[in-house]
Amino acid sequence: MNSRDRVLTAFAHEEPDRVPAWCGASPDFWEKAKRLLKVDDEGLRLQLGDDFRRVFARYIGPQPQFQPGATYATPFGVQRTGIGYGQPLSHPLAGAGLAEIHAYRWPDPDWMDVSDIRAEAESYGGEYAILGGDWSPFWHDLIDLLGMENMYLKMYDEPHLIDAILTHIVDYYAAVSRNIFAASADAIDIFFIGNDFGSQRGPLLSESLFRRFLLPHLARLIDLGHAYHLKVMMHCCGGFVELVPAMIEVGLDGLHAVQPCCRGMDLRQLKACFGEEIVFNGAIDSHHVLIKGTPETVREKTREVLEIMMPGGGYIAGASHDAILEETPLQNVLAMFDAIREFGNY
């Protein structure tokens, strides 16, 4: 099997030749690994055995005018500062009424250039599983635009405002991904999106609020991917086991990155309860194992995770966080991928 066949077999909940492998890493870790191993981007992916490749649209819209201290701006005009994407400096719709929400300067989907995506995806020659589509973090954008506490209050006091903002946000993301898929869906395998609905202690909102406000918009994106015959996988950090049945109900095909150290995310229970209905991607503890462990403990813990998650297919092996952090020892990451190759054969 090549990588693409291996991944799609796992998504069919069948056993491929070996468990597929996934590597998501922060830019800082990625640059460190390339420097220490003396390889380029593709050389690093090959050395790790990553079965995936990802293609992106390019932003060609107007450049933001940054306020003092800002280091990043979201498509929705929220400026942020700090490490990585940072924290928002303001919440532009915190006090907005319905008319102001509709009049807000929402981004134009044509600001994302999709013209190079097909050629990039096809350059891999059908060897790898191709991830595409817009990341679509609509939950995070909602929080940015309103502020978190304010958002929760409005869910009870002014739910129509939440509905209006989410509709505008997801209209934009759906249009961008529709443009991507119209140009290149037959060269893409998986629509990959991301929203962190969980914390270390459990979901960031109740199942009832999740179903009321967020699930319909998640379903819109899933339906869009399925309309183009793509699998749909969502990155979701934290503990959110209470929300998994609703995600399965609306047709989500895969969940990434499965953090076993969070409340409710027991791997044996997840596999037993949902393993035949949804693909799990990740589950090898980034925090306590990859960062704090040794190559020997990483090897053993990886083997334990594989024994739980591999049977019957429906599992992709990798770290329990989308972005392996720079402080993670390279030797531990290499040990994880070596162990996936050693113990991951069916």
Contacts in CASP RR format, 6 or more apart in sequence:
PFRMAT RR
TARGET T0000
AUTHOR 0000-0000-0000
METHOD contacts of the structure
MODEL  1
MNSRDRVLTAFAHEEPDRVPAWCGASPDFWEKAKRLLKVDDEGLRLQLGD
DFRRVFARYIGPQPQFQPGATYATPFGVQRTGIGYGQPLSHPLAGAGLAE
IHAYRWPDPDWMDVSDIRAEAESYGGEYAILGGDWSPFWHDLIDLLGMEN
MYLKMYDEPHLIDAILTHIVDYYAAVSRNIFAASADAIDIFFIGNDFGSQ
RGPLLSESLFRRFLLPHLARLIDLGHAYHLKVMMHCCGGFVELVPAMIEV
GLDGLHAVQPCCRGMDLRQLKACFGEEIVFNGAIDSHHVLIKGTPETVRE
KTREVLEIMMPGGGYIAGASHDAILEETPLQNVLAMFDAIREFGNY
1 9 0 8 1.000
1 16 0 8 1.000
1 17 0 8 1.000
2 126 0 8 1.000
2 127 0 8 1.000
2 128 0 8 1.000
3 20 0 8 1.000
3 51 0 8 1.000
3 52 0 8 1.000
3 127 0 8 1.000
3 128 0 8 1.000
3 129 0 8 1.000
4 51 0 8 1.000
4 126 0 8 1.000
4 127 0 8 1.000
4 128 0 8 1.000
4 129 0 8 1.000
4 130 0 8 1.000
4 189 0 8 1.000
5 16 0 8 1.000
6 16 0 8 1.000
6 17 0 8 1.000
6 18 0 8 1.000
6 20 0 8 1.000
6 51 0 8 1.000
6 129 0 8 1.000
7 16 0 8 1.000
7 20 0 8 1.000
7 51 0 8 1.000
7 52 0 8 1.000
7 129 0 8 1.000
7 189 0 8 1.000
7 190 0 8 1.000
7 316 0 8 1.000
8 129 0 8 1.000
8 189 0 8 1.000
8 231 0 8 1.000
9 15 0 8 1.000
9 16 0 8 1.000
9 313 0 8 1.000
10 16 0 8 1.000
10 19 0 8 1.000
10 20 0 8 1.000
10 279 0 8 1.000
10 313 0 8 1.000
10 314 0 8 1.000
10 315 0 8 1.000
10 316 0 8 1.000
11 190 0 8 1.000
11 231 0 8 1.000
11 253 0 8 1.000
11 254 0 8 1.000
11 279 0 8 1.000
11 314 0 8 1.000
13 275 0 8 1.000
13 276 0 8 1.000
13 279 0 8 1.000
13 312 0 8 1.000
13 313 0 8 1.000
13 314 0 8 1.000
14 312 0 8 1.000
14 313 0 8 1.000
15 310 0 8 1.000
15 311 0 8 1.000
15 312 0 8 1.000
15 313 0 8 1.000
15 346 0 8 1.000
16 313 0 8 1.000
16 346 0 8 1.000
17 345 0 8 1.000
17 346 0 8 1.000
18 341 0 8 1.000
18 344 0 8 1.000
18 345 0 8 1.000
18 346 0 8 1.000
19 306 0 8 1.000
19 310 0 8 1.000
19 313 0 8 1.000
19 315 0 8 1.000
19 316 0 8 1.000
19 317 0 8 1.000
19 340 0 8 1.000
19 344 0 8 1.000
19 346 0 8 1.000
20 51 0 8 1.000
20 52 0 8 1.000
20 129 0 8 1.000
20 316 0 8 1.000
20 317 0 8 1.000
21 48 0 8 1.000
21 49 0 8 1.000
21 50 0 8 1.000
21 51 0 8 1.000
21 316 0 8 1.000
21 317 0 8 1.000
21 318 0 8 1.000
21 337 0 8 1.000
21 340 0 8 1.000
21 341 0 8 1.000
22 50 0 8 1.000
22 51 0 8 1.000
22 52 0 8 1.000
22 256 0 8 1.000
22 281 0 8 1.000
22 282 0 8 1.000
22 316 0 8 1.000
22 317 0 8 1.000
22 318 0 8 1.000
22 319 0 8 1.000
23 45 0 8 1.000
23 48 0 8 1.000
23 49 0 8 1.000
23 50 0 8 1.000
23 52 0 8 1.000
23 318 0 8 1.000
23 319 0 8 1.000
23 324 0 8 1.000
23 333 0 8 1.000
23 337 0 8 1.000
24 319 0 8 1.000
24 322 0 8 1.000
24 323 0 8 1.000
24 324 0 8 1.000
25 33 0 8 1.000
25 323 0 8 1.000
25 324 0 8 1.000
26 323 0 8 1.000
26 324 0 8 1.000
26 325 0 8 1.000
26 326 0 8 1.000
28 325 0 8 1.000
28 326 0 8 1.000
29 323 0 8 1.000
29 324 0 8 1.000
29 325 0 8 1.000
29 326 0 8 1.000
29 328 0 8 1.000
29 333 0 8 1.000
30 41 0 8 1.000
30 44 0 8 1.000
32 326 0 8 1.000
32 330 0 8 1.000
33 44 0 8 1.000
33 330 0 8 1.000
33 333 0 8 1.000
34 40 0 8 1.000
34 41 0 8 1.000
34 44 0 8 1.000
36 330 0 8 1.000
37 44 0 8 1.000
37 47 0 8 1.000
37 330 0 8 1.000
39 47 0 8 1.000
45 53 0 8 1.000
48 333 0 8 1.000
48 334 0 8 1.000
48 337 0 8 1.000
49 337 0 8 1.000
49 341 0 8 1.000
50 128 0 8 1.000
51 128 0 8 1.000
51 129 0 8 1.000
51 316 0 8 1.000
52 128 0 8 1.000
52 129 0 8 1.000
52 130 0 8 1.000
52 131 0 8 1.000
52 190 0 8 1.000
53 121 0 8 1.000
53 124 0 8 1.000
53 128 0 8 1.000
53 129 0 8 1.000
53 130 0 8 1.000
53 131 0 8 1.000
54 130 0 8 1.000
54 131 0 8 1.000
54 132 0 8 1.000
54 192 0 8 1.000
55 117 0 8 1.000
55 120 0 8 1.000
55 121 0 8 1.000
55 130 0 8 1.000
55 131 0 8 1.000
55 132 0 8 1.000
55 184 0 8 1.000
55 188 0 8 1.000
56 117 0 8 1.000
56 132 0 8 1.000
57 112 0 8 1.000
57 113 0 8 1.000
57 114 0 8 1.000
57 117 0 8 1.000
57 133 0 8 1.000
57 134 0 8 1.000
57 176 0 8 1.000
57 179 0 8 1.000
57 180 0 8 1.000
58 112 0 8 1.000
58 113 0 8 1.000
58 116 0 8 1.000
59 111 0 8 1.000
59 112 0 8 1.000
59 113 0 8 1.000
60 111 0 8 1.000
60 112 0 8 1.000
60 113 0 8 1.000
61 108 0 8 1.000
61 111 0 8 1.000
62 111 0 8 1.000
64 70 0 8 1.000
64 73 0 8 1.000
64 77 0 8 1.000
64 79 0 8 1.000
66 73 0 8 1.000
66 79 0 8 1.000
67 79 0 8 1.000
67 89 0 8 1.000
69 81 0 8 1.000
69 89 0 8 1.000
70 79 0 8 1.000
70 80 0 8 1.000
70 81 0 8 1.000
70 89 0 8 1.000
71 80 0 8 1.000
71 81 0 8 1.000
71 82 0 8 1.000
71 84 0 8 1.000
71 86 0 8 1.000
72 79 0 8 1.000
72 80 0 8 1.000
72 81 0 8 1.000
72 84 0 8 1.000
72 85 0 8 1.000
72 86 0 8 1.000
73 79 0 8 1.000
73 80 0 8 1.000
74 80 0 8 1.000
74 141 0 8 1.000
74 144 0 8 1.000
75 107 0 8 1.000
75 111 0 8 1.000
75 141 0 8 1.000
75 172 0 8 1.000
76 92 0 8 1.000
76 106 0 8 1.000
76 107 0 8 1.000
76 141 0 8 1.000
76 144 0 8 1.000
76 145 0 8 1.000
76 169 0 8 1.000
76 172 0 8 1.000
77 92 0 8 1.000
77 105 0 8 1.000
77 107 0 8 1.000
78 88 0 8 1.000
78 89 0 8 1.000
78 90 0 8 1.000
78 91 0 8 1.000
78 92 0 8 1.000
78 141 0 8 1.000
78 144 0 8 1.000
78 145 0 8 1.000
79 88 0 8 1.000
79 89 0 8 1.000
79 90 0 8 1.000
80 86 0 8 1.000
80 87 0 8 1.000
80 88 0 8 1.000
80 89 0 8 1.000
80 144 0 8 1.000
81 87 0 8 1.000
81 89 0 8 1.000
88 144 0 8 1.000
88 147 0 8 1.000
91 144 0 8 1.000
91 145 0 8 1.000
91 146 0 8 1.000
91 147 0 8 1.000
91 150 0 8 1.000
92 104 0 8 1.000
92 145 0 8 1.000
93 100 0 8 1.000
93 101 0 8 1.000
93 104 0 8 1.000
93 145 0 8 1.000
93 146 0 8 1.000
93 165 0 8 1.000
94 145 0 8 1.000
94 146 0 8 1.000
94 147 0 8 1.000
94 150 0 8 1.000
95 150 0 8 1.000
96 104 0 8 1.000
96 161 0 8 1.000
97 161 0 8 1.000
98 160 0 8 1.000
98 161 0 8 1.000
98 164 0 8 1.000
101 161 0 8 1.000
101 164 0 8 1.000
101 165 0 8 1.000
101 168 0 8 1.000
102 164 0 8 1.000
102 168 0 8 1.000
104 168 0 8 1.000
106 168 0 8 1.000
106 171 0 8 1.000
106 172 0 8 1.000
107 172 0 8 1.000
109 172 0 8 1.000
109 175 0 8 1.000
109 176 0 8 1.000
109 179 0 8 1.000
110 179 0 8 1.000
112 134 0 8 1.000
112 176 0 8 1.000
112 179 0 8 1.000
112 180 0 8 1.000
114 179 0 8 1.000
114 180 0 8 1.000
114 183 0 8 1.000
114 184 0 8 1.000
115 183 0 8 1.000
117 132 0 8 1.000
117 180 0 8 1.000
117 183 0 8 1.000
117 184 0 8 1.000
117 187 0 8 1.000
117 188 0 8 1.000
118 183 0 8 1.000
118 184 0 8 1.000
118 187 0 8 1.000
121 130 0 8 1.000
121 132 0 8 1.000
121 184 0 8 1.000
121 187 0 8 1.000
121 188 0 8 1.000
122 187 0 8 1.000
124 130 0 8 1.000
129 189 0 8 1.000
129 190 0 8 1.000
130 187 0 8 1.000
130 188 0 8 1.000
130 189 0 8 1.000
130 190 0 8 1.000
131 188 0 8 1.000
131 189 0 8 1.000
131 190 0 8 1.000
131 191 0 8 1.000
131 192 0 8 1.000
131 233 0 8 1.000
132 180 0 8 1.000
132 188 0 8 1.000
132 190 0 8 1.000
132 191 0 8 1.000
132 192 0 8 1.000
133 176 0 8 1.000
133 177 0 8 1.000
133 180 0 8 1.000
133 181 0 8 1.000
133 188 0 8 1.000
133 191 0 8 1.000
133 192 0 8 1.000
133 193 0 8 1.000
134 173 0 8 1.000
134 176 0 8 1.000
134 177 0 8 1.000
134 180 0 8 1.000
134 193 0 8 1.000
135 192 0 8 1.000
135 193 0 8 1.000
135 194 0 8 1.000
136 170 0 8 1.000
136 173 0 8 1.000
136 174 0 8 1.000
136 177 0 8 1.000
136 193 0 8 1.000
136 194 0 8 1.000
136 195 0 8 1.000
136 221 0 8 1.000
137 193 0 8 1.000
137 194 0 8 1.000
137 195 0 8 1.000
138 166 0 8 1.000
138 169 0 8 1.000
138 170 0 8 1.000
138 173 0 8 1.000
138 195 0 8 1.000
138 214 0 8 1.000
138 217 0 8 1.000
139 195 0 8 1.000
139 196 0 8 1.000
139 197 0 8 1.000
139 214 0 8 1.000
140 195 0 8 1.000
140 196 0 8 1.000
141 169 0 8 1.000
142 151 0 8 1.000
142 162 0 8 1.000
142 165 0 8 1.000
142 166 0 8 1.000
142 169 0 8 1.000
143 151 0 8 1.000
145 165 0 8 1.000
146 154 0 8 1.000
146 165 0 8 1.000
151 162 0 8 1.000
152 205 0 8 1.000
154 161 0 8 1.000
154 162 0 8 1.000
155 162 0 8 1.000
155 205 0 8 1.000
155 209 0 8 1.000
155 212 0 8 1.000
155 213 0 8 1.000
159 212 0 8 1.000
159 213 0 8 1.000
162 213 0 8 1.000
163 213 0 8 1.000
166 213 0 8 1.000
166 214 0 8 1.000
166 217 0 8 1.000
167 217 0 8 1.000
169 217 0 8 1.000
170 217 0 8 1.000
170 220 0 8 1.000
170 221 0 8 1.000
173 221 0 8 1.000
174 220 0 8 1.000
174 221 0 8 1.000
174 224 0 8 1.000
177 191 0 8 1.000
177 221 0 8 1.000
177 224 0 8 1.000
177 225 0 8 1.000
178 224 0 8 1.000
180 188 0 8 1.000
181 188 0 8 1.000
181 191 0 8 1.000
181 224 0 8 1.000
181 225 0 8 1.000
181 228 0 8 1.000
181 230 0 8 1.000
185 228 0 8 1.000
185 229 0 8 1.000
185 230 0 8 1.000
188 228 0 8 1.000
188 230 0 8 1.000
189 230 0 8 1.000
189 231 0 8 1.000
190 230 0 8 1.000
190 231 0 8 1.000
190 232 0 8 1.000
190 233 0 8 1.000
190 253 0 8 1.000
191 221 0 8 1.000
191 224 0 8 1.000
191 225 0 8 1.000
191 228 0 8 1.000
191 230 0 8 1.000
191 231 0 8 1.000
191 232 0 8 1.000
191 233 0 8 1.000
192 233 0 8 1.000
192 234 0 8 1.000
192 235 0 8 1.000
192 256 0 8 1.000
193 221 0 8 1.000
193 232 0 8 1.000
193 233 0 8 1.000
193 234 0 8 1.000
193 235 0 8 1.000
194 234 0 8 1.000
194 235 0 8 1.000
194 236 0 8 1.000
195 214 0 8 1.000
195 218 0 8 1.000
195 234 0 8 1.000
195 235 0 8 1.000
195 236 0 8 1.000
196 204 0 8 1.000
196 235 0 8 1.000
196 236 0 8 1.000
196 237 0 8 1.000
196 238 0 8 1.000
197 203 0 8 1.000
197 204 0 8 1.000
197 205 0 8 1.000
197 210 0 8 1.000
197 214 0 8 1.000
197 236 0 8 1.000
197 238 0 8 1.000
197 240 0 8 1.000
197 243 0 8 1.000
198 204 0 8 1.000
198 236 0 8 1.000
198 237 0 8 1.000
198 238 0 8 1.000
198 239 0 8 1.000
198 240 0 8 1.000
198 262 0 8 1.000
199 238 0 8 1.000
199 239 0 8 1.000
199 262 0 8 1.000
200 238 0 8 1.000
200 239 0 8 1.000
200 261 0 8 1.000
200 262 0 8 1.000
200 263 0 8 1.000
201 239 0 8 1.000
201 262 0 8 1.000
201 263 0 8 1.000
202 238 0 8 1.000
202 239 0 8 1.000
202 240 0 8 1.000
202 241 0 8 1.000
202 242 0 8 1.000
202 262 0 8 1.000
202 263 0 8 1.000
202 264 0 8 1.000
203 210 0 8 1.000
203 239 0 8 1.000
203 240 0 8 1.000
203 242 0 8 1.000
203 243 0 8 1.000
205 213 0 8 1.000
205 214 0 8 1.000
207 242 0 8 1.000
207 243 0 8 1.000
207 246 0 8 1.000
210 243 0 8 1.000
210 246 0 8 1.000
211 246 0 8 1.000
215 246 0 8 1.000
215 247 0 8 1.000
215 250 0 8 1.000
218 234 0 8 1.000
218 247 0 8 1.000
218 250 0 8 1.000
218 252 0 8 1.000
219 250 0 8 1.000
219 251 0 8 1.000
221 232 0 8 1.000
222 232 0 8 1.000
222 250 0 8 1.000
222 251 0 8 1.000
222 252 0 8 1.000
225 232 0 8 1.000
226 232 0 8 1.000
226 251 0 8 1.000
231 253 0 8 1.000
231 254 0 8 1.000
232 251 0 8 1.000
232 252 0 8 1.000
232 253 0 8 1.000
232 254 0 8 1.000
233 252 0 8 1.000
233 253 0 8 1.000
233 254 0 8 1.000
233 255 0 8 1.000
233 256 0 8 1.000
233 279 0 8 1.000
233 281 0 8 1.000
234 247 0 8 1.000
234 252 0 8 1.000
234 254 0 8 1.000
234 255 0 8 1.000
234 256 0 8 1.000
235 256 0 8 1.000
235 257 0 8 1.000
235 322 0 8 1.000
236 255 0 8 1.000
236 256 0 8 1.000
236 257 0 8 1.000
237 257 0 8 1.000
237 259 0 8 1.000
237 321 0 8 1.000
237 322 0 8 1.000
238 259 0 8 1.000
238 262 0 8 1.000
238 265 0 8 1.000
239 259 0 8 1.000
239 262 0 8 1.000
239 263 0 8 1.000
239 264 0 8 1.000
239 265 0 8 1.000
241 264 0 8 1.000
241 265 0 8 1.000
241 269 0 8 1.000
241 270 0 8 1.000
244 255 0 8 1.000
244 270 0 8 1.000
244 273 0 8 1.000
244 274 0 8 1.000
244 278 0 8 1.000
245 274 0 8 1.000
247 255 0 8 1.000
247 278 0 8 1.000
248 274 0 8 1.000
248 277 0 8 1.000
248 278 0 8 1.000
252 278 0 8 1.000
253 278 0 8 1.000
253 279 0 8 1.000
254 278 0 8 1.000
254 279 0 8 1.000
254 280 0 8 1.000
254 281 0 8 1.000
255 278 0 8 1.000
255 279 0 8 1.000
255 280 0 8 1.000
255 281 0 8 1.000
256 281 0 8 1.000
256 282 0 8 1.000
256 316 0 8 1.000
256 322 0 8 1.000
257 281 0 8 1.000
257 282 0 8 1.000
257 283 0 8 1.000
257 286 0 8 1.000
257 318 0 8 1.000
257 319 0 8 1.000
257 320 0 8 1.000
257 321 0 8 1.000
257 322 0 8 1.000
258 265 0 8 1.000
258 267 0 8 1.000
258 270 0 8 1.000
258 280 0 8 1.000
258 281 0 8 1.000
258 282 0 8 1.000
258 283 0 8 1.000
258 320 0 8 1.000
259 265 0 8 1.000
259 285 0 8 1.000
259 286 0 8 1.000
259 287 0 8 1.000
259 320 0 8 1.000
259 321 0 8 1.000
260 266 0 8 1.000
260 267 0 8 1.000
260 283 0 8 1.000
260 285 0 8 1.000
260 305 0 8 1.000
260 320 0 8 1.000
261 285 0 8 1.000
261 287 0 8 1.000
261 288 0 8 1.000
261 320 0 8 1.000
267 283 0 8 1.000
267 305 0 8 1.000
267 308 0 8 1.000
267 309 0 8 1.000
268 308 0 8 1.000
270 280 0 8 1.000
271 280 0 8 1.000
271 308 0 8 1.000
271 309 0 8 1.000
271 311 0 8 1.000
271 315 0 8 1.000
274 280 0 8 1.000
275 314 0 8 1.000
279 314 0 8 1.000
279 315 0 8 1.000
279 316 0 8 1.000
280 309 0 8 1.000
280 314 0 8 1.000
280 315 0 8 1.000
280 316 0 8 1.000
281 315 0 8 1.000
281 316 0 8 1.000
281 318 0 8 1.000
282 316 0 8 1.000
282 317 0 8 1.000
282 318 0 8 1.000
282 319 0 8 1.000
282 320 0 8 1.000
283 305 0 8 1.000
283 309 0 8 1.000
283 315 0 8 1.000
283 317 0 8 1.000
283 318 0 8 1.000
283 320 0 8 1.000
284 290 0 8 1.000
284 298 0 8 1.000
284 301 0 8 1.000
284 302 0 8 1.000
284 305 0 8 1.000
284 317 0 8 1.000
284 318 0 8 1.000
284 319 0 8 1.000
284 320 0 8 1.000
284 336 0 8 1.000
285 301 0 8 1.000
285 320 0 8 1.000
286 319 0 8 1.000
286 320 0 8 1.000
286 321 0 8 1.000
286 324 0 8 1.000
286 325 0 8 1.000
286 328 0 8 1.000
287 320 0 8 1.000
287 321 0 8 1.000
289 297 0 8 1.000
289 298 0 8 1.000
289 301 0 8 1.000
289 332 0 8 1.000
290 298 0 8 1.000
290 319 0 8 1.000
290 324 0 8 1.000
290 328 0 8 1.000
290 329 0 8 1.000
290 332 0 8 1.000
290 333 0 8 1.000
290 336 0 8 1.000
291 325 0 8 1.000
291 327 0 8 1.000
291 328 0 8 1.000
291 329 0 8 1.000
291 332 0 8 1.000
293 329 0 8 1.000
293 332 0 8 1.000
294 332 0 8 1.000
295 331 0 8 1.000
295 332 0 8 1.000
295 334 0 8 1.000
295 335 0 8 1.000
296 335 0 8 1.000
298 332 0 8 1.000
298 335 0 8 1.000
298 336 0 8 1.000
298 339 0 8 1.000
299 335 0 8 1.000
299 336 0 8 1.000
299 338 0 8 1.000
299 339 0 8 1.000
299 342 0 8 1.000
302 317 0 8 1.000
302 335 0 8 1.000
302 336 0 8 1.000
302 339 0 8 1.000
302 340 0 8 1.000
302 343 0 8 1.000
303 339 0 8 1.000
303 342 0 8 1.000
303 343 0 8 1.000
305 317 0 8 1.000
306 317 0 8 1.000
306 339 0 8 1.000
306 340 0 8 1.000
306 343 0 8 1.000
306 344 0 8 1.000
307 343 0 8 1.000
309 315 0 8 1.000
309 317 0 8 1.000
310 344 0 8 1.000
310 346 0 8 1.000
313 346 0 8 1.000
317 340 0 8 1.000
317 344 0 8 1.000
318 336 0 8 1.000
318 340 0 8 1.000
319 333 0 8 1.000
319 336 0 8 1.000
324 333 0 8 1.000
END
